[in-house]
Amino acid sequence: MTWHCKLGHMSEQGLKILVECNLIPGLKSVNLQFCEHCVTSKQHRLMFGRSTARSKHILELIHSDVWESPEMSLGGAKYLVSFIDDYSRRLWVYPIKKKSDVFAIFKEFKAKLELELGKKIKCLRTDNGGEYIDGDFQTFCRQAGIQRHFTVAHTPQQNGIAERMNRTLLERTRAIL
């Protein structure tokens, strides 16, 4: 157990290989006991299940997220806000200078999209970022009849569509740069 601990809680199989190569002086055989430290320090979070549920109509569910751009735009925008329709997976991205601009952009996005498609946004899924839980934003959504879905803190998997799109956009931006 002493060598197991000294070698960073190496596995029993790894210790046996070292013993076979005579790299651990004085140790002839390996038979490790249960090590609580190995269990607690090496455990992983279980994967989130994949959701197969998908909207049946356009604008039934919109995913949104704000992320910081790796480079400032020529217009001075440091952030990007994305809106993704769950049904069609159509994406709209708007550059913004500060996160507080999200509400104004959402109102503009909503008006343009509803006029263009002749349908209303039914639900908006976002994280619990301050830009989305602002009182004016909440009031506007309530008055417009938009249901809100918020993800649990530190679980970006719950808004995986938006998070994956952010990653795709970031990869494309890096490739272009």
Steps between C-alpha positions, in 0.01 A plus 500: 500500500794733570624472140142532371466832684853624416441434130185711488258215572623295206283204400578147612577404140748789469676398822526139377673619183751700709564194722559278190758750375664511847445876524369497859771385741389243758153439354447147369120478454203737484161448658328833563224549753197723441616864481232754587714786367511341154124472490427857611775673302465312172123487466332680212168664457251281321423603144176681438249300300443610145168665443308381198214743553480765233252775420225416256459854362718796418545755783366255758835508683791740458839427660716801583841565648748783530869439461814706488663526162872417479557823308334840515317585178574805289182654642620444858281199584655269759204260544272298277144397577359204311141390446429151365160367400462147639287375211695628199838551676519834322751730666508877551810664649524862609821677609456713814733732691380410849284224645230745603422550128342151483151624592492762222631248247241241608215749451633584153548128418150409622329778303687418179449125524132510593427743217698290252348164599156605621538292818577583863793380709361262760800413719853632559767276657802676652745470783459704819728779380426847633420620148207256482357530852481879492161626622418678172580189298280285725212748485525528121487121458208467738304770312585341163388156625847349464563215740851497651718192555811561710780249532643401838822682593823336379320256267551632147388155378140606561534762228719278284365627168619855572825388663590274207420776254728736695779246468440459126507878449814534709675227298402666173618839628837354599533335159429829324745693721 
